[in-house]
């Protein structure tokens, strides 16, 4: 039996949940049609070419440019 006060550390899981690796292999940026890289720590899919980070919510990539975060730099 587990102690109710035990909790997993915040770094135990990605912010947006896990994503099926097979899905990551076929997804592309909707703006550039280029590759995406998975930022596990932030729970985002990154399009370096477009300078956008697409959020992952409950394990589902939100591939809408209006929902994406602009990358600084």
N, C-alpha and C positions, 0 to 999 in steps of 0.2 A: 504494500500500500504506500502511496506517495504522500508526502507532507503537503498540505494545501498551501503552505507558504513558499514552497519551492517553485521557482519560475525559471524559464529558460532565459539566458542572457540575450539582450537585444540583438547581438551579432549572430545568433544561432540560425536565423533564417533571413533571406533577403526581404527588403521592405515590401516588395510587391508580391511576394510568394514565389514559389518555384515555377519554372516554365519548362514544358516538354522540350527536351533537346532536339527532337525531330522537327518541331515547329520552328525552332530557332534556325535550323538549316535552310528552311524554305522562305522565311520572311525576308522582305527587302523594304527599304525606305519607300513610302508612297510618293515622296517628292522627287527623289533622284533615281529611284529603282536600283540603288546601290546597296552594298552589304551593310548589315547592322552588327554591332558588337554588344554583347550582354554585359552590363555593369551590375554584377550580383549585389554589391554593397548598397547601391542606390535603388535597385529594383527597376532598372530602366534599360531600354534598347537604344543604343546610341548610333546616330548617323553622322559620322564625322564630315562627310561631304556636304550635307545640308546644315550641319551645325545644330542639330535638334536631338533631344532626348525624349523618347516616347515612354510614357509611364506603363507600368504593369500593375494591374489591380486585380487582386484575388487570383493571380496566376494567368490573367488574360492581358495580352499586350493591347494597348489602346493606340491603334495606328492612325490616328487622326491628327493632321498637322495643327489644328486649332487646340488640341489637348497637349501638344508637345511643349517641352521647355527648351528655350533657346540656350545654347551653350555659350558661355562667355569665353572670349579669347579668340 
